[in-house]
């Protein structure tokens, strides 16, 4: 690799999420999308044609690239990422990093031994609203965090529970914002793990999280309760509001005395960038410079282990149907 040429990149698994990786790589100046691989050959060819590249076997792809995204089903993250590391190829593996924390620890040891960077696809870290929020939180005494990640039933089958598929984003964000591990984790779920809630206890704060595939409205919000303000974040709108100096008062009117609160609301300017584009650009920068990725395997494991603790306290998972992923 040299600083003068774009990095040759590929995507392994071009389903719902992998197709977006291919789209963004095709658009990034610092990348050249040299190929894609998927067990569904017809889908791979369609995505490749859309982005002016080729569908190839996995071994062939790994011989041609400087870095890859792995966007296969979670059950295959460990085996596919291992194949990439054995080939000496840096990897961005979609969240959750793996299915089993033990596999994640083995993957971490393998990556360290190979000296190959691995980034975990917790894309909300790269949401401009979250990046801006991180700067705001540095100056606050946080008391509580509340996250809601809700949506209607998906049109496609998703093997991961609402905790592993949705809530894990907010677990990762909370851990990053507070910079510490929880001292207590409580979880519950309903409707076959399609709706779940959790309470995380930290030394000086608490976080309540809700994730659902059963609501009829898409919601992606985060609230920070601090000593002197309330910060609200809308991921979808990429917006932040800070509520300060709430003043209670009684107001006399013709119909009688009324109670009201008045407060100062500050609307924070947030860049309108695509989180996935920021994420992939950050990954390629880590590959090019040999620096530590923004979201490491350790980060992915921390979120996964908490997610599994939440699931263990909920109801049993629905049976998983795995599909074999051939390597060529």
ChimeraX attribute file (.defattr): number of C-alpha atoms within 10 A of each C-alpha:
attribute: neighborCount
match mode: 1-to-1
recipient: residues
	/A:1	11
	/A:2	8
	/A:3	9
	/A:4	7
	/A:5	11
	/A:6	17
	/A:7	23
	/A:8	18
	/A:9	27
	/A:10	32
	/A:11	30
	/A:12	28
	/A:13	24
	/A:14	26
	/A:15	17
	/A:16	11
	/A:17	13
	/A:18	22
	/A:19	22
	/A:20	17
	/A:21	26
	/A:22	26
	/A:23	16
	/A:24	20
	/A:25	27
	/A:26	20
	/A:27	14
	/A:28	14
	/A:29	12
	/A:30	18
	/A:31	21
	/A:32	19
	/A:33	26
	/A:34	24
	/A:35	29
	/A:36	28
	/A:37	29
	/A:38	26
	/A:39	19
	/A:40	12
	/A:41	14
	/A:42	11
	/A:43	17
	/A:44	24
	/A:45	19
	/A:46	14
	/A:47	25
	/A:48	23
	/A:49	12
	/A:50	14
	/A:51	18
	/A:52	11
	/A:53	19
	/A:54	19
	/A:55	23
	/A:56	20
	/A:57	17
	/A:58	22
	/A:59	14
	/A:60	14
	/A:61	23
	/A:62	23
	/A:63	12
	/A:64	14
	/A:65	19
	/A:66	23
	/A:67	26
	/A:68	27
	/A:69	29
	/A:70	29
	/A:71	26
	/A:72	23
	/A:73	20
	/A:74	21
	/A:75	21
	/A:76	18
	/A:77	23
	/A:78	20
	/A:79	15
	/A:80	21
	/A:81	26
	/A:82	19
	/A:83	16
	/A:84	24
	/A:85	22
	/A:86	13
	/A:87	14
	/A:88	18
	/A:89	24
	/A:90	27
	/A:91	28
	/A:92	27
	/A:93	26
	/A:94	22
	/A:95	26
	/A:96	26
	/A:97	30
	/A:98	26
	/A:99	19
	/A:100	16
	/A:101	17
	/A:102	12
	/A:103	16
	/A:104	22
	/A:105	15
	/A:106	13
	/A:107	22
	/A:108	19
	/A:109	13
	/A:110	15
	/A:111	21
	/A:112	12
	/A:113	10
	/A:114	15
	/A:115	13
	/A:116	20
	/A:117	24
	/A:118	30
	/A:119	29
	/A:120	26
	/A:121	27
	/A:122	27
	/A:123	20
	/A:124	18
	/A:125	23
	/A:126	22
	/A:127	24
	/A:128	21
	/A:129	25
	/A:130	23
	/A:131	15
	/A:132	18
	/A:133	20
	/A:134	16
	/A:135	11
	/A:136	14
	/A:137	15
	/A:138	11
	/A:139	9
	/A:140	14
	/A:141	15
	/A:142	20
	/A:143	14
	/A:144	19
	/A:145	23
	/A:146	18
	/A:147	26
	/A:148	21
	/A:149	22
	/A:150	22
	/A:151	17
	/A:152	13
	/A:153	14
	/A:154	9
	/A:155	6
	/A:156	7
	/A:157	7
	/A:158	11
	/A:159	17
	/A:160	19
	/A:161	22
	/A:162	26
	/A:163	30
	/A:164	24
	/A:165	19
	/A:166	23
	/A:167	26
	/A:168	25
	/A:169	25
	/A:170	27
	/A:171	23
	/A:172	23
	/A:173	20
	/A:174	24
	/A:175	17
	/A:176	16
	/A:177	19
	/A:178	17
	/A:179	9
	/A:180	11
	/A:181	16
	/A:182	19
	/A:183	10
	/A:184	12
	/A:185	16
	/A:186	17
	/A:187	23
	/A:188	17
	/A:189	25
	/A:190	13
	/A:191	12
	/A:192	14
	/A:193	23
	/A:194	20
	/A:195	20
	/A:196	25
	/A:197	23
	/A:198	26
	/A:199	19
	/A:200	22
	/A:201	17
	/A:202	18
	/A:203	10
	/A:204	11
	/A:205	16
	/A:206	19
	/A:207	23
	/A:208	21
	/A:209	22
	/A:210	22
	/A:211	30
	/A:212	28
	/A:213	22
	/A:214	16
	/A:215	14
	/A:216	11
	/A:217	11
	/A:218	15
	/A:219	18
	/A:220	18
	/A:221	20
	/A:222	22
	/A:223	20
	/A:224	22
	/A:225	20
	/A:226	17
	/A:227	11
	/A:228	12
	/A:229	18
	/A:230	19
	/A:231	21
	/A:232	21
	/A:233	21
	/A:234	17
	/A:235	18
	/A:236	12
	/A:237	12
	/A:238	21
	/A:239	21
	/A:240	22
	/A:241	16
	/A:242	18
	/A:243	17
	/A:244	15
	/A:245	13
	/A:246	15
	/A:247	10
	/A:248	11
	/A:249	11
	/A:250	10
	/A:251	10
	/A:252	10
	/A:253	8
	/A:254	5
	/A:255	6
	/A:256	7
	/A:257	10
	/A:258	10
	/A:259	9
	/A:260	11
	/A:261	10
	/A:262	12
	/A:263	12
	/A:264	12
	/A:265	15
	/A:266	12
	/A:267	13
	/A:268	15
	/A:269	13
	/A:270	17
	/A:271	13
	/A:272	12
	/A:273	13
	/A:274	14
	/A:275	19
	/A:276	20
	/A:277	20
	/A:278	16
	/A:279	25
	/A:280	22
	/A:281	18
	/A:282	17
	/A:283	27
	/A:284	25
	/A:285	17
	/A:286	18
	/A:287	23
	/A:288	17
	/A:289	11
	/A:290	13
	/A:291	11
	/A:292	15
	/A:293	19
	/A:294	18
	/A:295	22
	/A:296	19
	/A:297	24
	/A:298	15
	/A:299	17
	/A:300	25
	/A:301	24
	/A:302	16
	/A:303	28
	/A:304	26
	/A:305	16
	/A:306	24
	/A:307	25
	/A:308	18
	/A:309	14
	/A:310	24
	/A:311	24
	/A:312	15
	/A:313	14
	/A:314	20
	/A:315	16
	/A:316	12
	/A:317	15
	/A:318	13
	/A:319	7
	/A:320	10
	/A:321	7
	/A:322	11
	/A:323	10
	/A:324	8
	/A:325	16
	/A:326	10
	/A:327	14
	/A:328	12
